[in-house]
Amino acid sequence: MTPVTILIPAHDEASRIEGCLDNLLAQDYRGPLAVIVIANGCRDDTAARARARAPTLAARGWSLRVEELAQGGKTRALNHGDRCAGPGIRVYLDADLRMGPRLLSRMVEVLDVPEPRYAGGRLVVGPAKSRVSRLYGRFWQRLPFVAGTVTGAGQWGVNAAGRARWGAFPDIISDDTYARLQFDEAERVLIDEPFEWRIAEGFRALVRVRRRQDQGVAEIARTHPELLARQGHVRPGRAELARLALADPAGFAVYAAVALAVRLGRNADPWARAD
């Protein structure tokens, strides 16, 4: 059976890492699994909380390795995790995401082929506290890029032939986009199993995160322009946007307001997070 490794970069994720590992334990996957948590630049007890789950994973026949890096940086953590990982399928997972119980096993089925493959679940925006975030998330997850493609937004996997497409991750903002664009649309597989994506809370946070996303894509266009030909259908056309706006005018209003604010300013910190 093809070995599978889960790579979880984690920066100050003490409040979420146990839930992330418990979510893995709730998967219906029964094959061999190695989990590597890369605690990078943490000022909290992310690593200790992760290690506390080792006996529970071992009871399933799974291994847990926790690596601690003094410096932060997601791409640095991903590259370190890749150096620690063995052969086979690799699944990359942000610590704040939660997969549906059948997603991992379905990913392994799709990726267990000799041809290069990239796969991910169907993004579902998680519950939000603020009304503005609920409205934005409701509209955003209906956009074609989110609803009909593999977004790679913190949850995706590749097989060995797919991972051979690139070497180390470059030091860029959007590592997820960089990996996704190593593959043509025909090589990217959307699995109809959900994963819950945590949305930023409040208008200002939404603007910061959306601006960071746009900066990440612009950076790839500047540093790796050859990859853009694989983008596929990302932005809705006017007719498509009008149809979505008519179906959800309140959601569209918030989405449009965030988009306008993004254009009118810039992030002081390009690594802005949802929190």
N, C-alpha and C positions, 0 to 999 in steps of 0.2 A: 504494500500500500504506500502511495506517495506521502512522504512526510510533509507536515504543514507547520509553519512557524507564524506566530502572531507577533508583530512588532508594535509596541505601544510607547511612543515618546511622551514623556510626562514632565511638565514644568509646573511646580507648585499645584499638584493635583491631589493633595491629601484628602480633600472632601469628596473626590470622585473616583479615585483609583480602585477602592474596594468594590464600589458598585460596578465598575467596568469589568473587574475580574469575576464578580458574581454573575454578571451578564454572560460571560463566556461559559461559566459552569452551567448556566441554564440552557445552553445550546443543545440540540439533539444530535450533534456530531459525536461519533463514537470511535473515531480513528485516532492515530497518534498525533500528539500536538505538543509543540514547544512554545512557550510564551516568554517573550523577552520584554521587560519593562525598562526603558532607558530614562531614568530620573536625571534631568539635566538642569543644572543651576538652581536646584530647589532650595528654598529657605524654610521649608516645612518638612514633615515626616512622611512624604510621599513614599520613599523607598521602604521605610519600616512597615508602613501599612500594606504595601504590596507584598513584602516577604511574609507577612502574617497569613497570607492566603496560600502559601506553598503547600502545607499539608493537605488542604482541601483539594487542590489541583492534583497532587500526587495520588490521592485516593481514586482519581479518575484515570490514573496512568499517564498524566500529563506532567511536564516539567515546567518549572518557573525559574527564570534567571532575572535578577535585578541588577542592572548596571547603573552606577552613579558617576556622573560627569560633573566636574566643578563648574564648567561654563554652561550657560544656557544656549539655546539655539536649536530649532527643530531639525534643520538639515544636518547639523552636527550630530544630533541624537540619532537620526535615521541612518546616517553613514556608519556610526558606531554599531547600531543594531544589526545592520547588514553584515558587518564584519564578524559579528558573533553568531549569525544565523547559519544553519546548515543548508544542504541542498533541498530542492523541492519547491512547493508552493509557499508564497509569502503573502500574508495579509497585513495591511497597514491600518492601524486603528487609533483614532484620537481617544483619549481617556474619557472625554465627556459625552461620547456617543453610546447608544444602546442598540444592539442588533435584535431583530425579531428572532425567535427561537430556532427557526429553520434556515436562517440566512447562511450561517457558516457551512453547513453540510451542502447546501445548494451551490455555494461558491466553489467548494472543493470538487464537486461533480463537474462544473463548467470548466474549471482550470486544469483538471487532470487529463490533459491532452498534449500531444507533442507539439502542436502548432502554437505560436505565441498568442497568448490571451490575456486580456485585462477584464476584470469583472467587479461589479459592485451592486449593492442593494438599491432599493427604491427609497429615496429620501422623503421622510415625513417630518415636518416641523413639529418640535415638541411643544408642550403647553407653555404659554407665556403668561407672565403676571400682568404686564401692562397692555392696555387696549391697543395702543399704537403698534406694538410688536405682534399682537395677535392678528391685527388687520394686515400688516405688512406680510407676515408669514403666510397667511391664508392666500393672498394674491400671488406672492412670489413662488410658492410651490406649485402653482398652476401654469407657470411659464414653461414653454416647450423644453428648454434646456434642463429644467428641474424634473418635470413630469415624464419626459420621454427619453432621457438619456442617462448614462452613467455619469453622475456629477463628479464623483471622486472627492466629495467634500468630507474628507477625514475618514472615509471607509472605502477601501478598495483592495484588490488583490491581483497578483500576477503569478503565472507559472514560471518555471525555470527559463524556458525559451523567451518569455516576455521580459523577465528581469535582465536578460542578457542584452536587451536593447540599449541600455545605458550603463554607465559606470557609477561613480559616486554622484550623489545629488549635488548640484551646484548651490552656492550660497545665495538663494533667491527667496522671495516672499512666498510664492505659490508653488510649493513642491508638489501638491496634488495635481495641479494643472500640468506641470512639467512632465510628470509620469503619464498622465492620461494621454497627452499629445505625442507620446512615443508610439501610439497605436492608431491605425486607421479605424474609421467607424465600424467596419465589418469585423474588426478584431476586438471591439469593446462590447461586452455583454451586460445588459441590464437584467438583473435578477428580480423577479417579482416577489420579493420578500423585503419588508421594511427595515430601515434603521432610523432611529429617532435622532434628529439633529437639533441641537440647542441654539435657539435664536437669541441675538443680543436683546437686552431689555431697555426699552426707551428710545426716543428719537435720536438723541445724540450718539448713543452706542450703535444704533443701526447705521448711522451715517459713517461713523469711524470704521466699522467692519466692512461696509460696502465700498468705502473708499480704498481700504486695504486690498479688497478683492480686485478692484479695477487697477490699482497700482501693480498688483502681482501679474495680471495679464499684460499690462503695458510693458513691464520689465521683460517678460518672456518675448514679446514682440520685438523688443530692442536687442536682446542678447541672443535669442534663438529664433529668428524670424522664420527659419525653415519649418518650424513646427506648426505654424499657424494654418497651414493648408489642411491640417487634420482636425480643425476645430469643429466642423460640422455646423448644424443649425443651433446657434447660440442665442442670438437676439431675435425677438418676434418682429415681424413686419407690422406696418401700420394697421392693416386690416385685422390681423391676428390680435394685436394689442387692443384695438377698438372692441373686438368681440369680448375679450377678457374684461375690459373696463365696464362694458354694459352689464356683464354678469355679476360684477362685484365692484360697484362704483366707490364704496367706502375704502375697500382695499386698494383700489387703483389710486385714489387720492393720496393715501399715505405713501404708497410706492413711488408715485411721481414726485411727492415732496422730498422724499429721501434722495431720489436721483438728482433733483435740482440742487439740493444742499451739497451733494457730493461734488458736483461740477463747480460750485462757487467757492470751495475751500480746499484745504489740504490737511493731512494728518501730520502732527508733529512727530509722532512715533509710527513708522511704517509697519510695525509688528503689533498693531492694536488688536486686542482680543475682545471676545464677546463680553467679558467681564472686566 
